[in-house]
């Protein structure tokens, strides 16, 4: 009897110990998952602050913070559209968007866009807009993320009194192979599109590094894209939106960079700031998800709701200002079919604006 009792006591103790271990295991796994998530988030934040060593295309994989040069894709034949004021409606984009305004006397050196909360998003389709000739890359999961600067009229790269520099940091889920071919890459890429708008006095040609994008008044619009860094074969689905982060940076006398993080991978494409001198006059930052080129519109399914965050760096802890869509701000011609909600600005170690938009 004594042996039997001892056996049952050991069995009960062992069962209790096992049950205790099993009950603790999910907690330990959750804690480990939280730690891994925090570490990955910290790594992603670092990569948006880490400059590539020179011009070109680069990639990094978690947990390494070293940019490694990769083969560039050719400069894509992707073209944004300048906004057209009469086309504004209950949409975001085409000059109707929240933008972050730098504090008085400050300049942005970087802006990072994220989507902290995405609910109800199941589909997206890029559609043509009549005012822009129904142009763009149209279809399911065709969209762009864009960080856009203000139009800067004091650029040292400009020529002519009406000239403005403009820069777009772009992640596109598809791009034309070139300006002379309508064939699409079927690849998701990151690159910078840089402009000198209304360059010259009517008799000038575009400076080296640009191509003629068409006549303005009296000058011409000079534009070019950097070579692109490949992110993925095919189109990243819109359901991945919450996991994507796009940033743009500008360094006077150095390089400007468009950087995307997605999971444990970071991708960047860079160009000399002297092409636009945008670092000397970057005072507003726009970020959002838009149609794919040519003034197209990204149409989200009914019930979609997205929170947009734009974190900015200007060398201070002061809060930027939310400039509302009613003030006709934002510089891209592309749009989405969401309606802007409220916006708030925060100060501190990571000054930012955050706003909502929904269908």
C-alpha positions as CSV (number, residue, x, y, z in Angstrom):
1,X,0.0,0.0,0.0
2,X,2.8,2.4,0.9
3,X,4.5,1.8,-2.5
4,X,1.2,2.4,-4.3
5,X,0.6,5.7,-2.5
6,X,4.2,6.8,-3.3
7,X,3.6,5.9,-7.0
8,X,0.3,7.9,-7.1
9,X,1.9,10.8,-5.3
10,X,4.8,10.9,-7.9
11,X,2.3,10.6,-10.7
12,X,0.2,13.4,-9.4
13,X,3.3,15.6,-8.9
14,X,4.5,14.9,-12.4
15,X,1.1,15.6,-13.9
16,X,0.8,18.9,-11.9
17,X,4.3,19.9,-13.1
18,X,3.5,19.0,-16.7
19,X,0.2,20.9,-16.6
20,X,2.1,23.9,-15.1
21,X,4.7,23.7,-17.8
22,X,2.0,23.5,-20.5
23,X,0.1,26.5,-19.1
24,X,3.3,28.6,-19.0
25,X,4.5,27.6,-22.5
26,X,2.0,29.8,-24.4
27,X,3.0,32.8,-22.2
28,X,6.7,32.2,-22.9
29,X,6.0,31.9,-26.6
30,X,3.9,35.1,-26.6
31,X,6.7,36.9,-24.7
32,X,9.3,35.6,-27.2
33,X,7.0,36.6,-30.1
34,X,6.7,40.1,-28.6
35,X,10.4,40.4,-28.2
36,X,11.0,39.2,-31.8
37,X,8.4,41.7,-33.0
38,X,10.0,44.6,-31.1
39,X,13.4,43.7,-32.3
40,X,12.2,43.5,-35.9
41,X,10.4,46.8,-35.5
42,X,13.6,48.4,-34.1
43,X,15.6,47.0,-37.0
44,X,13.2,48.4,-39.6
45,X,13.3,51.8,-37.9
46,X,17.1,51.7,-38.1
47,X,17.2,50.8,-41.8
48,X,15.0,53.9,-42.5
49,X,17.7,56.0,-40.8
50,X,20.7,54.2,-42.2
51,X,22.1,55.8,-45.3
52,X,23.4,53.7,-48.2
53,X,27.1,54.2,-48.8
54,X,26.6,55.7,-52.3
55,X,24.3,56.1,-55.3
56,X,22.7,52.9,-56.5
57,X,20.5,50.0,-55.4
58,X,20.8,48.2,-52.1
59,X,19.2,45.5,-49.9
60,X,19.5,44.4,-46.3
61,X,18.1,41.4,-44.4
62,X,17.2,41.2,-40.7
63,X,19.1,41.4,-38.4
64,X,22.0,42.9,-40.4
65,X,22.1,46.7,-40.7
66,X,24.6,46.6,-43.5
67,X,23.4,47.7,-46.9
68,X,24.6,45.3,-49.7
69,X,24.7,46.5,-53.3
70,X,22.3,44.6,-55.6
71,X,21.8,44.8,-59.4
72,X,19.5,47.6,-60.3
73,X,16.5,47.3,-62.5
74,X,16.6,49.9,-65.3
75,X,15.0,53.3,-64.6
76,X,11.3,52.5,-65.1
77,X,9.1,54.4,-67.6
78,X,6.7,55.2,-64.7
79,X,5.3,58.8,-64.7
80,X,3.3,60.5,-62.1
81,X,0.8,63.3,-63.0
82,X,0.9,66.8,-61.7
83,X,-2.3,67.7,-59.9
84,X,-5.2,69.3,-61.7
85,X,-7.2,71.6,-59.4
86,X,-10.7,71.3,-61.0
87,X,-10.7,67.6,-60.5
88,X,-11.0,67.6,-56.7
89,X,-13.9,65.6,-55.2
90,X,-14.5,63.4,-52.1
91,X,-11.2,61.6,-52.7
92,X,-7.7,61.7,-51.3
93,X,-4.9,63.0,-53.7
94,X,-4.7,65.3,-56.6
95,X,-4.0,68.2,-54.3
96,X,-6.5,67.1,-51.7
97,X,-4.6,65.4,-48.9
98,X,-3.3,66.0,-45.4
99,X,0.4,67.0,-45.5
100,X,2.9,67.6,-42.7
101,X,4.2,71.1,-42.5
102,X,7.6,71.7,-41.0
103,X,7.8,74.1,-38.0
104,X,8.7,77.6,-38.9
105,X,12.3,77.9,-40.0
106,X,12.9,74.1,-40.2
107,X,13.5,71.8,-43.1
108,X,12.7,68.1,-43.4
109,X,15.5,65.7,-43.9
110,X,13.3,62.7,-44.0
111,X,9.7,61.5,-43.9
112,X,8.5,58.0,-43.1
113,X,5.0,56.7,-44.0
114,X,3.3,53.8,-42.3
115,X,-0.3,52.4,-41.9
116,X,-0.7,51.7,-38.2
117,X,-4.2,50.4,-38.6
118,X,-5.8,48.8,-41.6
119,X,-9.3,47.3,-41.3
120,X,-11.7,45.9,-43.8
121,X,-9.3,46.1,-46.8
122,X,-9.8,43.1,-49.0
123,X,-9.3,44.5,-52.5
124,X,-8.0,47.4,-54.5
125,X,-8.1,48.3,-58.2
126,X,-6.3,51.1,-60.1
127,X,-8.8,52.8,-62.4
128,X,-8.4,55.6,-65.0
129,X,-9.6,59.1,-64.3
130,X,-11.1,61.0,-67.3
131,X,-9.4,64.3,-66.4
132,X,-6.1,62.6,-66.8
133,X,-7.0,60.8,-70.0
134,X,-7.7,57.5,-68.2
135,X,-3.9,56.9,-68.0
136,X,-1.9,54.9,-65.6
137,X,-1.3,51.2,-64.9
138,X,-4.8,49.8,-64.3
139,X,-6.0,46.7,-62.7
140,X,-6.1,44.7,-59.4
141,X,-3.3,45.3,-56.9
142,X,-1.9,48.1,-59.1
143,X,-1.1,50.9,-56.6
144,X,1.7,53.1,-55.4
145,X,3.0,54.3,-52.0
146,X,4.3,57.8,-52.4
147,X,6.2,60.2,-50.1
148,X,6.0,63.6,-51.9
149,X,7.8,66.8,-51.3
150,X,6.4,70.3,-51.8
151,X,7.2,72.2,-55.0
152,X,10.4,74.2,-54.2
153,X,11.0,77.3,-56.2
154,X,14.3,78.3,-54.7
155,X,16.3,75.3,-55.9
156,X,19.9,75.8,-57.1
157,X,19.2,73.2,-59.7
158,X,16.5,75.3,-61.3
159,X,16.8,77.8,-64.2
160,X,14.1,80.4,-64.9
161,X,12.0,82.4,-62.6
162,X,9.0,80.0,-62.7
163,X,11.0,76.8,-62.1
164,X,10.3,74.5,-59.2
165,X,12.0,71.3,-58.0
166,X,9.8,68.4,-56.9
167,X,10.7,64.9,-55.7
168,X,8.6,61.7,-55.3
169,X,9.8,58.7,-53.4
170,X,7.8,55.8,-54.9
171,X,7.0,52.1,-54.3
172,X,5.1,50.9,-57.4
173,X,3.6,47.4,-57.8
174,X,4.2,47.5,-61.5
175,X,6.1,49.8,-63.9
176,X,6.6,50.1,-67.7
177,X,9.9,48.6,-68.8
178,X,10.9,51.9,-70.4
179,X,9.5,55.1,-71.9
180,X,9.6,53.5,-75.3
181,X,7.9,50.2,-74.4
182,X,4.4,49.6,-73.0
183,X,5.5,46.2,-71.7
184,X,5.2,46.0,-67.9
185,X,7.8,44.6,-65.6
186,X,5.2,42.8,-63.4
187,X,7.5,43.6,-60.5
188,X,7.2,45.7,-57.3
189,X,10.0,48.2,-57.2
190,X,11.2,51.3,-55.2
191,X,12.7,54.3,-56.9
192,X,12.8,58.1,-56.9
193,X,11.2,60.3,-59.5
194,X,12.7,63.8,-59.6
195,X,11.5,66.9,-61.4
196,X,12.5,70.4,-62.5
197,X,9.1,71.9,-63.4
198,X,9.0,74.8,-66.0
199,X,12.8,74.7,-66.4
200,X,14.5,77.4,-68.5
201,X,13.0,80.2,-70.4
202,X,11.7,78.4,-73.5
203,X,15.0,78.0,-75.3
204,X,16.8,75.8,-72.8
205,X,17.1,72.0,-72.9
206,X,17.0,69.8,-69.8
207,X,20.2,69.5,-67.8
208,X,22.2,66.3,-67.7
209,X,20.4,63.6,-65.8
210,X,16.9,64.6,-67.0
211,X,14.8,64.0,-70.0
212,X,12.2,66.4,-71.5
213,X,8.8,65.6,-70.0
214,X,6.9,68.2,-72.1
215,X,6.4,71.9,-72.6
216,X,5.4,74.1,-69.7
217,X,5.1,77.9,-69.7
218,X,7.5,79.2,-70.9
219,X,10.0,76.4,-69.9
220,X,9.8,72.6,-70.0
221,X,9.2,69.9,-67.4
222,X,12.4,67.9,-66.9
223,X,12.0,64.6,-65.2
224,X,13.9,61.3,-64.6
225,X,13.7,58.2,-62.4
226,X,16.5,56.5,-60.6
227,X,17.3,52.9,-61.4
228,X,14.9,50.8,-59.4
229,X,15.5,48.3,-56.6
230,X,13.4,45.1,-56.9
231,X,11.2,44.3,-53.9
232,X,9.1,41.4,-55.3
233,X,8.3,39.5,-58.4
234,X,4.6,40.3,-59.2
235,X,2.4,42.7,-57.4
236,X,2.3,42.9,-53.6
237,X,-1.4,42.5,-52.7
238,X,-3.1,45.4,-51.1
239,X,-3.8,43.1,-48.1
240,X,-0.1,43.5,-47.3
241,X,-0.6,47.3,-46.8
242,X,-0.2,47.3,-43.0
243,X,3.3,45.6,-43.3
244,X,4.8,48.2,-45.7
245,X,6.8,51.2,-44.7
246,X,8.1,53.8,-47.2
247,X,10.5,56.6,-46.3
248,X,12.2,59.4,-48.3
249,X,15.3,61.3,-47.2
250,X,17.3,64.2,-48.6
251,X,20.8,65.2,-47.7
252,X,22.3,68.5,-49.0
253,X,25.6,67.7,-50.8
254,X,24.9,64.0,-50.4
255,X,22.3,61.5,-51.6
256,X,18.6,61.2,-51.4
257,X,17.0,57.8,-50.7
258,X,13.7,56.0,-51.1
259,X,13.5,53.1,-48.7
260,X,11.0,50.3,-48.2
261,X,10.8,47.8,-45.4
262,X,8.6,44.7,-45.6
263,X,9.0,42.0,-43.0
264,X,12.7,41.2,-42.5
265,X,13.9,42.9,-45.7
266,X,14.8,46.5,-46.5
267,X,15.3,48.0,-50.0
268,X,16.6,51.4,-51.0
269,X,17.4,53.4,-54.2
270,X,19.4,56.6,-54.1
271,X,20.3,59.6,-56.2
272,X,22.5,62.7,-55.8
273,X,20.5,65.5,-54.1
274,X,22.2,68.1,-56.4
275,X,19.8,67.0,-59.2
276,X,17.0,68.8,-57.5
277,X,18.6,70.4,-54.4
278,X,15.3,69.4,-52.6
279,X,17.1,69.2,-49.3
280,X,17.5,73.0,-49.3
281,X,13.7,73.6,-49.4
282,X,11.8,70.6,-48.2
283,X,9.0,72.0,-45.9
284,X,6.0,69.7,-46.6
285,X,5.6,66.0,-46.7
286,X,2.7,64.0,-48.2
287,X,2.4,60.2,-47.8
288,X,-0.4,57.9,-48.9
289,X,-1.5,55.0,-51.1
290,X,-2.5,56.1,-54.6
291,X,-3.3,54.8,-58.1
292,X,-0.4,53.5,-60.2
293,X,0.9,56.4,-62.3
294,X,-0.7,58.7,-64.8
295,X,-3.3,60.3,-62.5
296,X,-5.0,57.0,-61.8
297,X,-7.1,56.3,-58.8
298,X,-6.7,53.4,-56.3
299,X,-10.3,52.1,-55.6
300,X,-10.7,50.3,-52.3
301,X,-13.5,47.9,-51.5
302,X,-16.5,49.3,-49.5
303,X,-15.8,49.1,-45.7
304,X,-12.1,49.9,-46.0
305,X,-10.5,52.0,-43.3
306,X,-6.9,53.1,-43.1
307,X,-4.9,55.1,-40.6
308,X,-2.0,56.9,-42.1
309,X,1.1,58.1,-40.1
310,X,3.8,60.5,-41.5
311,X,6.8,60.7,-39.1
312,X,9.2,63.5,-40.0
313,X,12.7,64.6,-39.1
314,X,13.7,68.2,-39.0
315,X,16.3,68.3,-36.2
316,X,13.8,69.2,-33.6
317,X,11.2,67.6,-31.3
318,X,8.5,70.1,-32.3
319,X,5.2,68.8,-33.8
320,X,4.6,69.5,-37.5
321,X,1.3,71.0,-38.5
322,X,-1.5,69.1,-40.1
323,X,-2.4,71.0,-43.3
324,X,-5.9,69.8,-44.2
325,X,-7.3,68.8,-47.7
326,X,-9.5,71.9,-47.7
327,X,-6.3,73.9,-48.1
328,X,-5.6,72.1,-51.4
329,X,-2.3,70.6,-50.3
330,X,-0.4,67.6,-51.7
331,X,1.5,67.4,-54.9
332,X,0.7,64.2,-56.7
333,X,-2.0,63.8,-59.4
334,X,-2.7,60.2,-58.4
335,X,-5.7,59.6,-56.0
336,X,-7.6,57.0,-54.0
337,X,-11.3,56.7,-53.4
338,X,-11.1,57.2,-49.6
339,X,-12.5,60.1,-47.7
340,X,-10.2,61.9,-45.3
341,X,-11.2,62.0,-41.6
342,X,-9.5,63.8,-38.7
343,X,-5.8,64.5,-38.3
344,X,-3.6,65.1,-35.2
345,X,0.0,66.1,-34.9
346,X,2.4,64.9,-32.1
347,X,5.8,66.2,-30.9
348,X,8.6,64.3,-29.1
349,X,11.3,62.0,-30.3
350,X,9.4,61.1,-33.4
351,X,7.3,64.1,-34.5
352,X,4.4,63.1,-36.8
353,X,1.0,63.6,-38.1
354,X,-1.7,60.8,-38.2
355,X,-5.0,60.8,-39.9
356,X,-7.8,58.4,-41.0
357,X,-9.4,57.8,-44.3
358,X,-12.2,55.4,-45.2
359,X,-14.5,54.2,-48.0
